[in-house]
Every structure is written in structure tokens, then in C-alpha cells.
Amino acid sequence: MNDHPVIIVGAGLAGSLMAIYLAQKGLAVEIFESRPDMRKADISAGRSINLALSDRGILPLKEVGIVHKVLSEGVKMPGRMLHSTDGQLQFAPYGKDDSQYINSISRGGLNQLLMTEAESYEKVRIHFNKKCVKVDFDAISVEVEDYKTKERVIFKGCTIIGGDGANSSVRNALEATYSDHKSTVDWLDHGYKELSMPPSKVGAFALEKNALHIWPRGNYMLIALPNADASFTCTLFFPNKGPISFESLDNPEKVQAFFEEQFADALPHLENLQQEFAENPVGKLGTLKCYPWIKNDAAVLIGDSAHAIVPFYGQGMNASFEDCRILNQCIEKHGVGNWAEAYQTYQRLRKENGDAIGDLAIENYYEMRDHVADPIFRKKRVLEHHLENTYDDYHSKYSLVTFQPQIPYSVARSLGNKQDAFLMDLCRGSEDTASMNVENIYHQLKALKDG
Ligand SMILES: Cc1cc2nc3c(=O)[nH]c(=O)nc-3n(C[C@H](O)[C@H](O)[C@H](O)COP(=O)(O)OP(=O)(O)OC[C@H]3O[C@@H](n4cnc5c(N)ncnc54)[C@H](O)[C@@H]3O)c2cc1C
């Protein structure tokens, strides 16, 4: 290995975590981040305000020794709270019992903590306001431009890790260097808008604290995740165009009437609805798939730069952290400095799983919107819950994806979809779940798994 540092482009969630893994191996790391230091400047971390952190993301945080710091700031969400139009509530647990939950975490807080941890290693430096504008794979260098002075400087490294998100400059450079590089983005015809739900007058949570709230309404939905300060961050996933869409709700009266009709129990708590609806941007939602993710020993992609996905499984960050864990394992397997072989192994292990979680997230988009309120789907959840509580080796699709990090996403997807199809068929029959022969169902599911 030459004496140059590892270059990471992007001090986001994945880039900062990868820097910690490398620093723990004694490597020098230079990170170039296009934005200012969010610990000093008052900038939003971009996109969502809070994120659901689950077991695949927790495992790497455990490995680098910072999981307790992260989770101490989180709010546990052991299930979904479904809100019907007439205000009825139904709680649906995510896992078999309260020991299985996901965590609502502040995106900005987590990113800041990861940067601070990374910088606590002597050989890690983060250069803020430095946007990567060019990548040279032959020279293994990046050219970065200063946000204020526009001065451009070239930095040489021993290898380059692209952690620069969905619009990655490193991925763009890979596209330019391979004649057969494939990169596609499938945009949804739905976008999203964030709305805030402040704490009540006495500083309490306006809704049940320990739940991910969902108002499923067929073609669209509202969700709310709790924050540690007793507020909720709500996200409206909504068609961009059409008779009921961001485009059609074009004045305050229409917005008010629509929320009164569809989200009546949320409305009294959305204190700044009109202002936020008018001013908050509509975010785009797309699935990015690309290949290759690597260039011999010169570069590798991690996180959203390799596989940006829609947020409906709450797995984008979790998958990005899992990338870091697997890449770290590959580096250990092949030896520090043997980048080309480590990257080959990493790509072989991760590409199909990046695709699988992208597909799972799209599938969950339809499930959350259309099915969670469906009586057959609910019957299936009751049955699954019963199975999960009776048999330790039965895991629902949600559980395979969220709580079983030892099972790759691709396996979770194929097995989970087989199980779902089987159970939905069963529940479509007239039988009540109480009169079903659960042991028999379990054995049939086991045969599906083993077959
Ligand atoms: C609405 C929404 C909700 C979500 N909810 C969840 C959730 O609940 N759970 C979950 O697991 N995931 C969730 N995600 C996905 C998650 O946000 C991403 O998967 C995650 O942020 C990816 O991390 P990253 O480090 O790869 O990219 P980012 O977090 O995007 O970081 C990339 C960094 O690179 C920097 N950068 C970009 N270009 C350059 C350049 N040219 N030069 C230098 N720096 C550059 C950026 O400024 C940024 O700091 C959600 C996403 C959205 C949009």
C-alpha cells in the first residue's frame, strides 16, 4: 500500500461511519464534504428530519462501539399505530413482542455524532465546503472545489470511497469510465412533504409516543415518527399530479378541507400546517440501481451512491451502514491495502442485496398505502404474530428485513414474498385465524423455506 490516505467523498451517514471503521485499523482518512459543518452552521441535514434505525444499522454501530450513544437519543417504536378516517386506532406490533422494535433517531444528531467520532481519531480529517468535482481513477485522486473561493485543489489517495449520496460524483465518474456502465433511476409519481407536530401545551407527545403512526388512505398516506423532544415529524406521501395531489391542493382552503376529511385526528396537532404546506418543498422519490460499483483498486461506492431507495421500508440508512460493515469485513479478509480484491468481494456480496432492498422498499410502498388497513392483511398479521410467538425460527417478511441482519436482503425478499403469498391465500379463505391449525401452517411454511 502506498503512503497516501484513504479518500472518502461525503461526510454523510455512510461516509462518516466508514471513516470510523478505517480509523480503527490505524488508517489515515481524508473526507471531503460539499456542505458546511452542520455542528457549527445552522443547516438542515437535508431530506428527512428523523429516521428509523433498526438491527441492520445497529450491528455496525455496535461493532465500532458507539451504539449506546446513538440509541440513548432514540425513541422506541415497537409497532405501527394505524389511524382510520373516523379516528379509530389500531396498534400492529412489528415483531413478536416488545423486545423487537425500531428506533426513531434524529438524522442531524446522528450525522453529527458520527462526524465527531470519526474526527476523534488523530488520522481522520473532514474538509467541509469542499465539493468533489472530478475523480481520476488512474491517478487515484479527486479534485475538490471550495464553496466560497471556488478554488480547486487535487488530492491524491491510496483509494477513493464514494459516500456522496444519490447524486454521487464518484458514481458519475464511474459511469464515464466504463462504456458499459449501467445506471437507472425509477422515479415514483408520488413525492413527499414534511410537516411538524409540536409537543402539547404541557410538553407531552400529542400522539402515542412509542409507535410509528400511519394514516393509510389507499393512493396516499401520512406517517409520523416521534422525536426525543416530544414532537413528531410527519411526512405526507402524496401524488405529484392528478385530482388529489400536491398540484391540486393549491390553496389554504383546499388543504384545510382535505386534512379535515382525511386526517381529522392529526389536524388539531398540526399547528403550522398552512405555512408548512405552502413553504416546505416536495421531495422526489426514486430507486437508483447501478453497476459496476467499483473500479479496480481505485474506487468503491457505499450507501445511496450505489443504491438510493424509496423510504418505505425505513432501510436506506440501515442498508448503507450494512455496506460499511461488509466492506470492512472484505478489507479484513483480503488485508489492508489489497483494495481491488476487497472491492470485488464486496461488490459480489452487496450488489444483489442493494437491488433486493430497493425492490422491497417499493413493495412496502404499496403495502403501507393500500394494504395495512385491509382486513385480509390484518388477519394475516394476526396469524404471523401468533406464528412468531410460537416458533422461534419463524420470521415474517418484515422481521426478516428489519430484525435479522444475519440474513441477506436478497434471501429476506425471496423467502418473505413466498411466505406472504402463502399466508395471504390462506387468509382470503373464510376461516377465522382462531380456528386455523397453526402447527400445520408452520410446517407448510417450513417446507416453503427448506424447499
Ligand atoms: C424522506 C426520507 C426518509 C427516510 N427515512 C429513512 C429511515 O427511516 N430509515 C433509513 O434507514 N433510511 C431512511 N432514508 C434513507 C436515508 O436517508 C439514506 O439511505 C441515507 O442518508 C444514505 O446515507 P449516505 O451517507 O449514503 O448518503 P447521504 O446521507 O445523502 O450523505 C451524502 C453526503 O455526501 C455529500 N456530498 C454529496 N455530493 C458531494 C460531492 N460532490 N462532494 C462532496 N460531498 C458530497 C452530501 O452533502 C452528504 O453529506 C430516508 C430517506 C428519505 C428521502
PDBQT file of the ligand as one rigid body, heavy atoms in Angstrom, charges set to zero:
ROOT
HETATM    1  C1  LIG A 501     -37.911  11.072   3.262  1.00  0.00    +0.000 C 
HETATM    2  C2  LIG A 501     -36.846  10.063   3.570  1.00  0.00    +0.000 A 
HETATM    3  C3  LIG A 501     -36.986   9.284   4.699  1.00  0.00    +0.000 A 
HETATM    4  C4  LIG A 501     -36.016   8.305   5.001  1.00  0.00    +0.000 A 
HETATM    5  N1  LIG A 501     -36.203   7.527   6.096  1.00  0.00    +0.000 NA
HETATM    6  C5  LIG A 501     -35.307   6.554   6.362  1.00  0.00    +0.000 A 
HETATM    7  C6  LIG A 501     -35.485   5.714   7.516  1.00  0.00    +0.000 A 
HETATM    8  O1  LIG A 501     -36.451   5.853   8.264  1.00  0.00    +0.000 OA
HETATM    9  N2  LIG A 501     -34.546   4.733   7.757  1.00  0.00    +0.000 N 
HETATM   10  C7  LIG A 501     -33.472   4.539   6.940  1.00  0.00    +0.000 A 
HETATM   11  O2  LIG A 501     -32.683   3.612   7.191  1.00  0.00    +0.000 OA
HETATM   12  N3  LIG A 501     -33.277   5.332   5.850  1.00  0.00    +0.000 NA
HETATM   13  C8  LIG A 501     -34.144   6.323   5.552  1.00  0.00    +0.000 A 
HETATM   14  N4  LIG A 501     -33.943   7.143   4.470  1.00  0.00    +0.000 N 
HETATM   15  C9  LIG A 501     -32.782   6.891   3.603  1.00  0.00    +0.000 C 
HETATM   16  C10 LIG A 501     -31.505   7.545   4.147  1.00  0.00    +0.000 C 
HETATM   17  O3  LIG A 501     -31.729   8.925   4.289  1.00  0.00    +0.000 OA
HETATM   18  C11 LIG A 501     -30.339   7.324   3.187  1.00  0.00    +0.000 C 
HETATM   19  O4  LIG A 501     -30.307   5.997   2.753  1.00  0.00    +0.000 OA
HETATM   20  C12 LIG A 501     -29.005   7.685   3.852  1.00  0.00    +0.000 C 
HETATM   21  O5  LIG A 501     -28.983   9.052   4.155  1.00  0.00    +0.000 OA
HETATM   22  C13 LIG A 501     -27.834   7.328   2.947  1.00  0.00    +0.000 C 
HETATM   23  O6  LIG A 501     -26.637   7.751   3.528  1.00  0.00    +0.000 OA
HETATM   24  P1  LIG A 501     -25.410   8.191   2.618  1.00  0.00    +0.000 P 
HETATM   25  O7  LIG A 501     -24.324   8.562   3.543  1.00  0.00    +0.000 OA
HETATM   26  O8  LIG A 501     -25.164   7.177   1.578  1.00  0.00    +0.000 OA
HETATM   27  O9  LIG A 501     -25.918   9.470   1.840  1.00  0.00    +0.000 OA
HETATM   28  P2  LIG A 501     -26.236  10.956   2.447  1.00  0.00    +0.000 P 
HETATM   29  O10 LIG A 501     -26.783  10.829   3.808  1.00  0.00    +0.000 OA
HETATM   30  O11 LIG A 501     -27.037  11.588   1.388  1.00  0.00    +0.000 OA
HETATM   31  O12 LIG A 501     -24.793  11.619   2.534  1.00  0.00    +0.000 OA
HETATM   32  C14 LIG A 501     -24.078  12.017   1.395  1.00  0.00    +0.000 C 
HETATM   33  C15 LIG A 501     -23.124  13.141   1.780  1.00  0.00    +0.000 C 
HETATM   34  O13 LIG A 501     -22.302  13.441   0.663  1.00  0.00    +0.000 OA
HETATM   35  C16 LIG A 501     -22.227  14.858   0.495  1.00  0.00    +0.000 C 
HETATM   36  N5  LIG A 501     -21.952  15.101  -0.924  1.00  0.00    +0.000 N 
HETATM   37  C17 LIG A 501     -22.791  14.943  -1.978  1.00  0.00    +0.000 A 
HETATM   38  N6  LIG A 501     -22.165  15.229  -3.133  1.00  0.00    +0.000 NA
HETATM   39  C18 LIG A 501     -20.890  15.570  -2.799  1.00  0.00    +0.000 A 
HETATM   40  C19 LIG A 501     -19.741  15.953  -3.559  1.00  0.00    +0.000 A 
HETATM   41  N7  LIG A 501     -19.782  16.044  -4.896  1.00  0.00    +0.000 N 
HETATM   42  N8  LIG A 501     -18.581  16.233  -2.904  1.00  0.00    +0.000 NA
HETATM   43  C20 LIG A 501     -18.520  16.114  -1.531  1.00  0.00    +0.000 A 
HETATM   44  N9  LIG A 501     -19.586  15.766  -0.778  1.00  0.00    +0.000 NA
HETATM   45  C21 LIG A 501     -20.733  15.485  -1.403  1.00  0.00    +0.000 A 
HETATM   46  C22 LIG A 501     -23.587  15.347   0.970  1.00  0.00    +0.000 C 
HETATM   47  O14 LIG A 501     -23.538  16.707   1.322  1.00  0.00    +0.000 OA
HETATM   48  C23 LIG A 501     -23.851  14.430   2.154  1.00  0.00    +0.000 C 
HETATM   49  O15 LIG A 501     -23.319  14.931   3.336  1.00  0.00    +0.000 OA
HETATM   50  C24 LIG A 501     -34.891   8.133   4.148  1.00  0.00    +0.000 A 
HETATM   51  C25 LIG A 501     -34.744   8.948   3.013  1.00  0.00    +0.000 A 
HETATM   52  C26 LIG A 501     -35.714   9.881   2.721  1.00  0.00    +0.000 A 
HETATM   53  C27 LIG A 501     -35.563  10.707   1.487  1.00  0.00    +0.000 C 
ENDROOT
TORSDOF 0
